């Protein structure tokens, strides 16, 4: 068998083809969908052997998780470029005291650029909430939600360059093309809505790996992320392309698709390597169903004025990112498993090698209000309990200066935060050293973070594998430990 979700089940491919041979029409047939769903309910413990993930997805069937999940879905708020942990969530009094002095220990062996002496943060920090967590004045509105945040302050990676670090964050590998975390999640869990993709990425960046950051790589193609626009497109213009067919009515489309699927199924029954064609069949069916569902989810006209203000849609500074966050909430409500929202632009994003103060202030003004609005909205709707919100960039910044007033890339230690979805709100987990250069206590590697996210979704990162080119692959490669201290 080419693809493996749970391990074992060598006859899965054969049973998969048998199901296809016995079905007389396309996957849109209600009878097939009903039979598969009923069979899965009656034999839930063997559902993965009854139908491959591609078949299950096409039939509107969600595979069972490995164990009880704490979260049903993920919203990943990706801050492209690398926000500075030292200026947002990780205050360092010694850095303020020793501003301008040489770094008192060795800098990393591999650095992205030449750096100088220590540079204090230009922003003040205050404690917030019952937890007393420290947040800088860059994020006054997110600070109001701090008791819902699980601050992971000892994250570390392996690559000081944007391209490798962004790929590592999204796929677990910084030097090979691998499936993205959203693809692994959709492969493992399917979707709660058969009329929508399991993985949607809103205004993704086309730089530093581009499509490889939301591709399915060697997983079946129907697990790839579905992009809405890209980072150079304003969010009010971000749409899935060709979602409407004004020339051909739906009934005729259905007839054409059924005829095509009948041919595909005949071909599928005669070939040994079935996964590529199965994925194409599933993609065709999903594209047809999306025509009726996706425009409704994308349409924000029905949202109240109060809700639109909550996300900052009435402010030109926050409207673009706020619209993306509001769409993310709507996709989460509609049953999408993994939604990514990228804060990026055509300039430098969070990558302040110079002019740290103006650059980070601009970025924070754009995202602070919408992120707080998203957290409050999810909580008010009862969605935060089983929605995991994940915030962060590909790395942090150095405590030493680059140029006159910037910070260089720093993958050695930085902060990400999680909220909801079974995590411990109000927690500060792990530390960096006294100056914020290296992860020090309770270090969390990117592989550990990935393993923990999968665990919260009910997936064992060591069992969620796929056989390709003679070996079993997984998101965490051959590493990763679940960080149980983050779990509620």
N, C-alpha and C positions, 0 to 999 in steps of 0.2 A: 504494500500500500504506500502511496506517495505522501499522503498527508495524515497526520496523527494528532488527535486532540487529547485523548485520555490515556493513550498507551494501550497496547493489545488490540484485539479485534481485527485480525488479518483479513477476515472475510468481509470487511465493511465495504470495500470497493465493489465486490461482487453483488452484495445485497443492494447496493446503490444502483447499479446498472439494472438489476432485476426490477426494482421499483420503476425505473424509467421505461423499461421495455413494456411493462404492464399498463402504463398510462397511455391513453390514446390521444390525449391532447396536451397542450402546453401547461406549464406550471400554474397558469391562471385558473385551471380547472378547480372549481370549488370542491368537487368530490375528493380529489387527491389531497388538497389542503386539509379537508376535514378528517380523512382517514389517517394522515400522518399525525395530525394534532391529537386525535383520539388515541392512536397507538402509543404516542409519547406519554400521554397522561396515564394510560394504563400500565406502562412499563417504564416509568421515569428513570429507574436505576439503570436501564440499559439503553436509554435514548441515544447516546452517542453511537452505539453500534447499529441502531436502526437506520440512521440517516446521517450522512456526512454534513458538516457545517454548511457547506455550499447548498446542499439540497434542503437542509432545514431552513436556511434563510430564505430560499426561494419560495418555500411553502408557507412562510409566515410563522415558522417554528423557532423558538429560542432554545438553544441547548441548555442543559442544566449545569449550574456551577459545580465546582468540586465539593464545596461545603457552604453552609449558610453565609450569605453575603451581608455585610453591613451597609454597603452602598450599591445602588442600582446603576449609577451613571457618574460620569466625570465631566466637569467643566474645567478645562485647562486654560488659565490666563497667562499667556506667554509674553513676557516682556523682552522683546528682541533687542539684543545688544549687550545685556548684562548690567542690571541696576546695581548700584553700590550698596552692599549690606551695611557698610560703615556709616552710611548717610540716611538709612531708612529704618532698620529694625535691630541693629547691633551696635549700640553705643560703646565707645572705648575711651574712658577717662584718661588713660595713660597716653593715648594718641593726641588728645587735646593738650595735655601737659607738655609732651615732648615734641610738639609741632616744630618742624624745621631741623630737628636733630637727625643724625644718621640712624638707620634701622639697626637696632642692637643685636640682631642675629642675621644669619645668612639668608639671602633671598633665594627663591627657587632656582635650581640649576638651569631649567629651561624657562625663559621669559619671552614675552611677546615683543617688548620694546625696552629701551633704556629708561631707567627710573632713578630718582634721586632720593631726597630725605623724606622723613615722615610728613604727612599732610593731615591736619585735623579736619574734622567735618565742619562745614560752614553753617550747619543747622543745629538747633537745640533739640534735645530729647526730653520727653516727659513720660511719666508713668500714667497708665490708663486702665480703667475698668477694675473689677474686683481682683483680677489676677495681678495687677500692677505691672503689666508688661510695658517695656520702653518702646516708644515709637517717636520718630522724628517729626518735626513740624511740616515735613513734606507731605505727610499723609494724615491730616487732621480728621478726615471722615472715616477712613479705614480704622483709625485709632478708636473710634466709637464702637467698633465691632470686635475689639481685640479679644474679648472673652470667648469669642467663637473661633479664634485662630489658634492653630497649633504651629508655633514657630519652630522650624527645624533650622538651627543656627550652626550646624556643623557639617553641612553638605560639602562634598568635594568631588571633583572630576579628574580628568586626566589630560585635557587638551587646552592649551592657552589660546588657540586660534578659533575664530568664530565658526568656521566651517566644520571642523572636527567636533567642537563642543556642542554645536546645535544638533548635529547628527547623533552624538552620544546621548544627549538629553532626550531626543525623540525616538531613537531606535536601539539604544544600548551599545552601539558601535560607532567609533569615530573614523574608521578607515575602510569599512565595507558597506555595501548597500544591503540593508536589512529591513524587515518590516517595522513600521512605526508602532508605538505603543497603542495608538488608536486602532490600528489594524489587528493587533493581537487581542485587544479587548473585544472588538466586534467578531473576530474569529471564535473566541472562546465563549461569548455570551449571546451573539446574534443581536437582534433588535427587538424592542417591545412594540414596534409598529412596523408591520410588513410593508407599509406604503412609503417608508422613509429609509434612507441609509442608516446604518448603525453608527457611522463615523462621519462627522461634518466638521470642516475647518473653515472658519470665517475670516476672510481677508488675510490669508497666509502670506508670508514672505516668499519671494521667488529667489532670494539670495541664500548663500551659504547652505547649499544642499537642495534648496528649492523643493521640488516635488518629492524628492527622496525622503523628506521629513514627514510626509503624510501618505507615502505609497505603501502598498502591500508587499512589494518586492517579490519574493517567491511564494508568498501565500496566494491563494486564489484571488483574482483581480477584483471580485466583488467585495473584498474587505478593505480596499483602498479608501482613503478619505475622499469625500465629495467636497470640492472647494466652492465657496461662494465668493466670487471676486478674487482679489489679491491685494497685497499691501499698497499698491499704487492706485487702487480704485476706492473711492469714497464708499462708506458702508451703505449709504442710501441707494447706491447703484449696484451693490454686490448681489448678484443673482446666480443661480445655476443656469448655465447657458443652454439654450434650446429646450427649455422646459415645456414650452407650449408648441403645438403643431396646428397652426391656423388653417392649414390646407386640407387636412384629412380628419374627419370626425372620429371620435373615440371608438365607435362600433367597428368601423372599417380598420382602424389600427389593430383592434383586438383580433379581427379575422386574419389580417396579414401576419400578425405575430404568432397566432396559433398554427398557421400553415408553416411558418418558418421553424417553429419549435418542433413540429412533427418531423421535419427533415433532420433537424439537429438531434432529436432523440433516436432516430433510426441510425444516424452516424455514430452516436454515443454508444449504442448497444453493440457496435461492431469493433470498437477500438479498445485497446488496453489502457492507454493513457487518457483518462476521462476528465481529469480535474480542470484543464483549460476550458474545455467545452462546457462543462457544468457551470463554471464561473460565468461564462458568456451568456448561457441560458438565464442564469439568475440575474445578471445585469440587465438583460433585455426586459425581463419581467418587472424588475424594480423600476426601470426607467419609465415603463408604461404606467405603473401605479403612482409614481411620484407626480405625474401631471396634475392629478386632482388634489393631492395632499400638500405638496411643498409650497405652492403659492399662498395657500391659506396660512401656513406657519410663518412665512416671510412677511406677510402683510401686518403691519403694526397699527393700522388705522383703528382697529377695535380696542386698542389699549386706552385706558382713561387718561385724562390730562395729568392726574395725580401720579399715575405710574410713569408716564413719560417724563415728568419732572424728577421723579425719584431716580431715574437713570441719567438725568442731565440732558435730555433731548431739547430742552428749551434754551440751552446755552451753547453758542457756537464753539466754545473751547472743548466741551465735553460731549457734544452731540455725536460725533463720529464713533468714538469708542463706546459711548453709552448705548447707541443703537445696536452695536455688536453684542454687548452684554444682554440687552433685552431679547435679541434674537436667540441668544444662548439659552436664556430661561425658557423661551417658547419651544425650542427644540428639545430641551430636557423634559418639559411637560408632555411633549408629543411622543416620547418614547425613544429618542436617540440616545445611544449608550455613551458616546464619547464626543464632546463638543470642544473644539479648540477655538479660542479667540486670541488673535495676535495683535499686540500693540507695536506698530512699526510705522515707518514713513520712508520717504525717499532720501532723507538726510542721514543722520547718525543714530537714530533711535536712542537707546540708553547708553550708547558707546562713547562716553565723554572722556576722550583722551586729552581734551582741553575744554576750558570753559565749563567746568563741572557744575558750577552753581546755576548758570542760566539754563544749561541743557537738562539737568535733573528737575529743576523747577518747572520747566515747560512740560516735560513728560508727566510728572506727578499731577500737575493741574488737569491734564487730559484724562487721567485714569482714576484718580482718587475718589471722586464723587460717584462715577458709574460702578466701581467695584463695591463700594459701600452700599449703593443702591441694590446691586445684585444680591449681596449677602442678606440684606434686610428683606428683600422681596421673597427670596427663597425661604427664609425663616418664617415669614408671615404666612406663606402658602403651605407650610408643612413639608417643603421639599428639601430643606437643608439637611434634615435627618438622614435621608438616603441619597443625597447628592454630594459627591466629593468635589470641592472646589480646590484647585491647585494653582498656586501663584509662584512665578519665578522666571528667571532668565537662564541663559546657558552657562553663566559663571557670575562671580562678583567682581569687585574692583580692588586694586591694591591700596594698602594704607600709606604707600609712598607715592610721591608726586611724579607725574610724567609732564615734561615741559614746565610751564609756570603754574598751571592751575587745573590739571587733569589727573585722572587715575587710569592706570593700565588694566588689562585683563587679569583676573585672578581666579583660576579654577581650584586653588588649594584650600579654600574655605570660604563659604558664603551662606546666605540665608534663603530658604524657600519657606512658604507656609501652606498649610492645608486647613480646610474648614469643613465641618459637617462630615457626613458619610462614615461615621463610626470613629472619628478621631477625637482626641482630648482637647477640647477648647480651653483656652487660657493657659496652655502649656508652653514653656520655653524649653526645648530639648537640645542638648548638646551646646558646646561653646567653641569659639575660635580662641586663639591665644590673646594675650593682653593688648595686642595692637591690631588684631583682626586679620592676620595674614594667612594662618594655617588653621584648619579644623583641628581641635585639640581633644576635647572630651566627647565621648559618645559619637564618634565620627560616623557619618552616613554617606556612603558612596552612592553615586547615581544608580548603580545596580540595586543597592539596598532600598532606595526610594521606589524604584520600579517594582521590586518584589512586594513592598508594603502596599502600594496602590493596587496591585493585582489581588493581594490577600483581602483587602477591604471589599473587593468586588466578588469575593468567593472563589478566586482562582489561585491554585498552587503554582507558583512560578516555575517550579521544577517539573511539573507535570504538563504544563501548557507548552507542548512541543509540536514541531512540524518537521517531518523528514524530508530533506532536500539534499541532492547530490551526495547521498550516501551517509549523511549524519543527521542527528536530531538537533534542531536549532530551537532556541528559546530567547525571549526578550533579554534575560539576564545572562546569557551566554553560559559560563561555567561558574558564576559567582552570585552574589546577592544573598542577603539575609533579611527576613522580615523584621522590621524595627518594632517590636511589640510595645515598647514604651510610648509609642504614638497612639496606640489603640485605646479607645474608651472602655 
